[in-house]
């Protein structure tokens, strides 16, 4: 699977569930679990409940993903 096969979705952080996982509510109303991507960890970008984020999910398992971008406030 290549990087181009992933799907980018927009959503809002609902809660931090521990262990680096976050509950994300997508714009369509579906909840998914997501982790911070490597660059988010590397540059120490903080994500808190209520933030609008971009999540990248695999077409094979659309219930899990990675948070790749946090919108500026």
N, CA, C and O atoms as a MOPAC input file, in Angstrom:
PM7 MOZYME 1SCF
protein

 N      0.84500 1    -1.17300 1     0.00000 1
 C      0.00000 1     0.00000 1     0.00000 1
 C      0.89000 1     1.23600 1     0.00000 1
 O      1.82400 1     1.33900 1     0.79600 1
 N      0.59900 1     2.15900 1    -0.88500 1
 C      1.40400 1     3.35800 1    -0.97000 1
 C      0.77300 1     4.48900 1    -0.16900 1
 O     -0.36000 1     4.38800 1     0.30100 1
 N      1.52500 1     5.55500 1    -0.03000 1
 C      1.05700 1     6.70800 1     0.72300 1
 C     -0.16900 1     7.35200 1     0.06600 1
 O     -0.99900 1     7.94000 1     0.75900 1
 N     -0.28800 1     7.24900 1    -1.23400 1
 C     -1.39100 1     7.84800 1    -1.95800 1
 C     -2.71600 1     7.12400 1    -1.77000 1
 O     -3.76900 1     7.66300 1    -2.11000 1
 N     -2.67700 1     5.89900 1    -1.22800 1
 C     -3.90500 1     5.13300 1    -1.01100 1
 C     -4.66700 1     5.57800 1     0.22900 1
 O     -5.84200 1     5.24000 1     0.37800 1
 N     -4.03200 1     6.32400 1     1.11800 1
 C     -4.67300 1     6.73900 1     2.35600 1
 C     -5.73000 1     7.81000 1     2.09300 1
 O     -5.66100 1     8.55100 1     1.11300 1
 N     -6.70900 1     7.86900 1     2.99500 1
 C     -7.81600 1     8.81700 1     2.88500 1
 C     -7.66900 1     9.85900 1     3.98500 1
 O     -7.48500 1     9.51000 1     5.15200 1
 N     -7.75100 1    11.13900 1     3.62100 1
 C     -7.68200 1    12.21800 1     4.61400 1
 C     -9.08500 1    12.70100 1     4.93300 1
 O     -9.86500 1    13.01100 1     4.03300 1
 N     -9.40500 1    12.76400 1     6.23200 1
 C    -10.71200 1    13.18800 1     6.70300 1
 C    -10.54600 1    14.28200 1     7.74500 1
 O     -9.53200 1    14.33300 1     8.44100 1
 N    -11.53100 1    15.15100 1     7.85300 1
 C    -11.51000 1    16.21000 1     8.86100 1
 C    -12.42200 1    15.82000 1    10.01100 1
 O    -13.45000 1    15.17200 1     9.81500 1
 N    -12.02900 1    16.22700 1    11.22100 1
 C    -12.83100 1    15.91400 1    12.38500 1
 C    -12.43900 1    16.76100 1    13.57800 1
 O    -11.59400 1    17.65000 1    13.47700 1
 N    -13.06900 1    16.47100 1    14.71500 1
 C    -12.82700 1    17.18800 1    15.95600 1
 C    -12.43100 1    16.18800 1    17.02700 1
 O    -13.01400 1    15.10700 1    17.11900 1
 N    -11.43700 1    16.54500 1    17.84100 1
 C    -10.99000 1    15.67000 1    18.92400 1
 C    -12.06200 1    15.65900 1    20.00500 1
 O    -12.45400 1    16.70800 1    20.51800 1
 N    -12.52800 1    14.46600 1    20.34400 1
 C    -13.54900 1    14.33100 1    21.37400 1
 C    -12.94200 1    14.14900 1    22.75400 1
 O    -13.31000 1    14.84600 1    23.69900 1
 N    -12.00200 1    13.20200 1    22.86900 1
 C    -11.39100 1    12.91600 1    24.16800 1
 C    -10.04600 1    12.24300 1    23.96100 1
 O     -9.80600 1    11.58500 1    22.94900 1
 N     -9.17100 1    12.42600 1    24.95000 1
 C     -7.90000 1    11.71500 1    24.96900 1
 C     -8.13400 1    10.43900 1    25.76500 1
 O     -8.43500 1    10.50500 1    26.95600 1
 N     -8.00000 1     9.28300 1    25.13000 1
 C     -8.34200 1     8.02100 1    25.78000 1
 C     -7.16200 1     7.34600 1    26.46700 1
 O     -7.31300 1     6.24600 1    26.99800 1
 N     -5.99800 1     7.97400 1    26.46800 1
 C     -4.83300 1     7.41500 1    27.14400 1
 C     -3.95400 1     6.62700 1    26.19400 1
 O     -4.42500 1     6.10700 1    25.18300 1
 N     -2.68800 1     6.54400 1    26.52100 1
 C     -1.75100 1     5.80600 1    25.69400 1
 C     -1.47600 1     6.46100 1    24.35800 1
 O     -1.03800 1     5.79100 1    23.42200 1
 N     -1.72300 1     7.75900 1    24.24900 1
 C     -1.48800 1     8.46600 1    22.99700 1
 C     -2.62100 1     8.33700 1    21.99800 1
 O     -2.49100 1     8.78700 1    20.86000 1
 N     -3.72700 1     7.73500 1    22.39800 1
 C     -4.88700 1     7.59100 1    21.51600 1
 C     -5.87900 1     8.71600 1    21.75600 1
 O     -5.99800 1     9.23700 1    22.86500 1
 N     -6.58400 1     9.07900 1    20.69700 1
 C     -7.60000 1    10.11600 1    20.78100 1
 C     -8.87300 1     9.61900 1    20.10900 1
 O     -8.81500 1     8.90100 1    19.11100 1
 N    -10.00800 1     9.99900 1    20.65300 1
 C    -11.29100 1     9.71200 1    20.04100 1
 C    -11.63600 1    10.89900 1    19.15200 1
 O    -11.72700 1    12.02900 1    19.63300 1
 N    -11.83000 1    10.65300 1    17.86000 1
 C    -12.09800 1    11.70700 1    16.88700 1
 C    -13.52200 1    11.54400 1    16.35900 1
 O    -13.93200 1    10.44900 1    15.97400 1
 N    -14.26400 1    12.64300 1    16.34800 1
 C    -15.59000 1    12.65000 1    15.76200 1
 C    -15.47700 1    13.29400 1    14.38600 1
 O    -15.20700 1    14.49000 1    14.27100 1
 N    -15.68500 1    12.49100 1    13.34000 1
 C    -15.55700 1    12.98700 1    11.96900 1
 C    -16.72900 1    13.88400 1    11.61400 1
 O    -17.75700 1    13.87500 1    12.29100 1
 N    -16.56800 1    14.66500 1    10.53700 1
 C    -17.62500 1    15.57900 1    10.11400 1
 C    -18.89800 1    14.83100 1     9.72100 1
 O    -19.98800 1    15.39600 1     9.81400 1
 N    -18.78900 1    13.59800 1     9.29300 1
 C    -19.94700 1    12.79400 1     8.94500 1
 C    -20.66500 1    12.23000 1    10.16200 1
 O    -21.75500 1    11.67200 1    10.03200 1
 N    -20.06800 1    12.36800 1    11.34400 1
 C    -20.67400 1    11.87700 1    12.56900 1
 C    -20.13000 1    10.54200 1    13.05100 1
 O    -20.57300 1    10.04000 1    14.08500 1
 N    -19.18400 1     9.95600 1    12.33200 1
 C    -18.62000 1     8.66700 1    12.73100 1
 C    -17.43700 1     8.85900 1    13.67100 1
 O    -16.55400 1     9.66600 1    13.38200 1
 N    -17.39600 1     8.13300 1    14.79700 1
 C    -16.22500 1     8.21700 1    15.68500 1
 C    -15.14200 1     7.22900 1    15.25800 1
 O    -15.44600 1     6.11700 1    14.82700 1
 N    -13.88300 1     7.63400 1    15.37800 1
 C    -12.75700 1     6.73400 1    15.12900 1
 C    -11.70800 1     6.95800 1    16.20100 1
 O    -11.74700 1     7.96400 1    16.91000 1
 N    -10.77100 1     6.03000 1    16.32600 1
 C     -9.62000 1     6.17600 1    17.21400 1
 C     -8.42100 1     6.56300 1    16.37500 1
 O     -8.22500 1     6.03600 1    15.28000 1
 N     -7.61600 1     7.48800 1    16.88700 1
 C     -6.45000 1     7.93400 1    16.12500 1
 C     -5.28300 1     8.19800 1    17.06800 1
 O     -5.46800 1     8.56200 1    18.23000 1
 N     -4.08100 1     8.00600 1    16.54100 1
 C     -2.84200 1     8.31100 1    17.25700 1
 C     -2.18600 1     9.50700 1    16.58800 1
 O     -2.53300 1     9.87300 1    15.46500 1
 N     -1.22700 1    10.11400 1    17.29200 1
 C     -0.45500 1    11.19500 1    16.69300 1
 C      0.54200 1    10.61100 1    15.70000 1
 O      1.13100 1     9.56000 1    15.95100 1
 N      0.72700 1    11.29000 1    14.58000 1
 C      1.71300 1    10.83600 1    13.60100 1
 C      3.11800 1    11.14100 1    14.12300 1
 O      3.28200 1    11.85500 1    15.11300 1
 N      4.10900 1    10.60100 1    13.45900 1
 C      5.49600 1    10.76200 1    13.89000 1
 C      5.97000 1    12.20300 1    13.90800 1
 O      6.67100 1    12.60800 1    14.83500 1
 N      5.59800 1    12.99400 1    12.89100 1
 C      6.04000 1    14.38900 1    12.86100 1
 C      5.34100 1    15.21300 1    13.93200 1
 O      5.92400 1    16.17100 1    14.44000 1
 N      4.10900 1    14.86800 1    14.28900 1
 C      3.40800 1    15.57100 1    15.36200 1
 C      4.13600 1    15.33400 1    16.69200 1
 O      4.26700 1    16.24500 1    17.51000 1
 N      4.60200 1    14.10200 1    16.89300 1
 C      5.36400 1    13.78400 1    18.10900 1
 C      6.73000 1    14.47000 1    18.07800 1
 O      7.18000 1    15.02300 1    19.08100 1
 N      7.38200 1    14.42600 1    16.91600 1
 C      8.73500 1    14.97900 1    16.77900 1
 C      8.78500 1    16.46800 1    17.10300 1
 O      9.69200 1    16.92800 1    17.79700 1
 N      7.80600 1    17.22000 1    16.59800 1
 C      7.78200 1    18.65600 1    16.82000 1
 C      6.95100 1    19.06100 1    18.03500 1
 O      6.67900 1    20.24200 1    18.25100 1
 N      6.54800 1    18.05300 1    18.83300 1
 C      5.83900 1    18.25000 1    20.10600 1
 C      4.58800 1    19.12200 1    19.94900 1
 O      4.37700 1    20.06300 1    20.71300 1
 N      3.77700 1    18.80200 1    18.96600 1
 C      2.52800 1    19.52600 1    18.74700 1
 C      1.47100 1    18.92500 1    19.65400 1
 O      1.19400 1    17.72800 1    19.58600 1
 N      0.88500 1    19.74700 1    20.49700 1
 C     -0.09700 1    19.29300 1    21.47600 1
 C     -1.48700 1    19.28800 1    20.86400 1
 O     -1.84900 1    20.19200 1    20.11100 1
 N     -2.25100 1    18.27500 1    21.19000 1
 C     -3.63200 1    18.15400 1    20.72600 1
 C     -4.50900 1    18.00300 1    21.96200 1
 O     -4.25300 1    17.14600 1    22.80800 1
 N     -5.54100 1    18.83300 1    22.06700 1
 C     -6.45300 1    18.77200 1    23.20700 1
 C     -7.88300 1    18.60700 1    22.69300 1
 O     -8.16200 1    18.92000 1    21.53600 1
 N     -8.78800 1    18.12100 1    23.54100 1
 C    -10.18600 1    17.97400 1    23.11300 1
 C    -10.76300 1    19.30500 1    22.62400 1
 O    -10.57400 1    20.35000 1    23.24600 1
 N    -11.46300 1    19.23800 1    21.50400 1
 C    -12.05000 1    20.41600 1    20.88500 1
 C    -11.27500 1    20.92100 1    19.68300 1
 O    -11.79700 1    21.73400 1    18.92000 1
 N    -10.04000 1    20.46400 1    19.49000 1
 C     -9.24000 1    20.88500 1    18.33800 1
 C     -9.77100 1    20.25800 1    17.05300 1
 O    -10.23000 1    19.11600 1    17.05000 1
 N     -9.70400 1    21.01500 1    15.96800 1
 C    -10.04500 1    20.49400 1    14.64800 1
 C     -8.77200 1    19.90700 1    14.04600 1
 O     -7.73400 1    20.56800 1    14.01500 1
 N     -8.85100 1    18.67900 1    13.57300 1
 C     -7.68600 1    17.96300 1    13.07400 1
 C     -7.98700 1    17.30300 1    11.73300 1
 O     -9.14100 1    17.12700 1    11.34400 1
 N     -6.89800 1    16.94200 1    11.03500 1
 C     -6.98300 1    16.14000 1     9.82500 1
 C     -6.46500 1    14.75400 1    10.16700 1
 O     -5.37900 1    14.60800 1    10.72700 1
 N     -7.24200 1    13.74700 1     9.82900 1
 C     -6.90300 1    12.36600 1    10.15900 1
 C     -6.69500 1    11.59400 1     8.86500 1
 O     -7.47100 1    11.72900 1     7.91900 1
 N     -5.63900 1    10.78100 1     8.83000 1
 C     -5.36900 1     9.91700 1     7.68800 1
 C     -5.74100 1     8.49400 1     8.07500 1
 O     -5.24300 1     7.96300 1     9.06800 1
 N     -6.62200 1     7.87600 1     7.28500 1
 C     -7.03800 1     6.50600 1     7.57100 1
 C     -6.74700 1     5.61700 1     6.36900 1
 O     -6.66200 1     6.08600 1     5.23400 1
 N     -6.59700 1     4.34100 1     6.63900 1
 C     -6.36700 1     3.34800 1     5.59700 1
 C     -7.71200 1     2.90600 1     5.03000 1
 O     -8.69300 1     2.82200 1     5.76900 1
 N     -7.77200 1     2.62400 1     3.74000 1
 C     -9.03600 1     2.12700 1     3.18700 1
 C     -9.37900 1     0.72100 1     3.68700 1
 O    -10.52500 1     0.28800 1     3.56200 1
 N     -8.40900 1     0.00800 1     4.24700 1
 C     -8.64400 1    -1.34400 1     4.73000 1
 C     -9.24600 1    -1.36800 1     6.13000 1
 O     -9.98500 1    -2.29500 1     6.46100 1
 N     -8.94600 1    -0.36600 1     6.96000 1
 C     -9.50000 1    -0.29200 1     8.31300 1
 C     -9.84700 1     1.16000 1     8.62200 1
 O     -9.02900 1     1.87300 1     9.20400 1
 N    -11.03200 1     1.61000 1     8.24700 1
 C    -11.40000 1     3.01900 1     8.43000 1
 C    -11.78100 1     3.39900 1     9.85600 1
 O    -12.26000 1     4.51000 1    10.08000 1
 N    -11.57900 1     2.49900 1    10.83600 1
 C    -11.92000 1     2.82600 1    12.21800 1
 C    -10.71100 1     3.29900 1    13.01800 1
 O    -10.85900 1     3.75500 1    14.15200 1
 N     -9.51300 1     3.19500 1    12.43400 1
 C     -8.28700 1     3.64400 1    13.09400 1
 C     -7.51300 1     4.55200 1    12.14600 1
 O     -7.57300 1     4.38300 1    10.92800 1
 N     -6.78200 1     5.52200 1    12.71100 1
 C     -6.02200 1     6.42300 1    11.86100 1
 C     -4.92400 1     7.15100 1    12.59900 1
 O     -4.63900 1     6.86700 1    13.76300 1
 N     -4.30400 1     8.10500 1    11.90100 1
 C     -3.24800 1     8.94100 1    12.44900 1
 C     -3.63000 1    10.40900 1    12.29400 1
 O     -4.12600 1    10.82600 1    11.24800 1
 N     -3.39300 1    11.18000 1    13.34100 1
 C     -3.62300 1    12.62300 1    13.28200 1
 C     -2.40300 1    13.22800 1    12.60600 1
 O     -1.28800 1    13.11800 1    13.11500 1
 N     -2.61100 1    13.86500 1    11.46100 1
 C     -1.49200 1    14.40800 1    10.69000 1
 C     -1.40700 1    15.91800 1    10.72300 1
 O     -0.35700 1    16.47700 1    10.40700 1
 N     -2.48900 1    16.60000 1    11.10000 1
 C     -2.47400 1    18.06100 1    11.08100 1
 C     -3.47700 1    18.59500 1    12.08400 1
 O     -4.58600 1    18.07300 1    12.19400 1
 N     -3.09400 1    19.64100 1    12.82400 1
 C     -3.99800 1    20.33300 1    13.73800 1
 C     -4.16400 1    21.74600 1    13.21700 1
 O     -3.17500 1    22.42800 1    12.94900 1
 N     -5.42300 1    22.20100 1    13.06800 1
 C     -5.67000 1    23.53700 1    12.56500 1
 C     -5.30400 1    24.58000 1    13.60900 1
 O     -5.49900 1    24.38000 1    14.80800 1
 N     -4.77000 1    25.69400 1    13.12800 1
 C     -4.42200 1    26.79000 1    14.03300 1
 C     -5.67300 1    27.51000 1    14.49000 1
 O     -6.66200 1    27.61100 1    13.76400 1
 N     -5.60200 1    27.99600 1    15.69000 1
 C     -6.75600 1    28.71500 1    16.26100 1
 C     -6.57200 1    30.19700 1    16.12600 1
 O     -7.43500 1    30.96700 1    16.54700 1

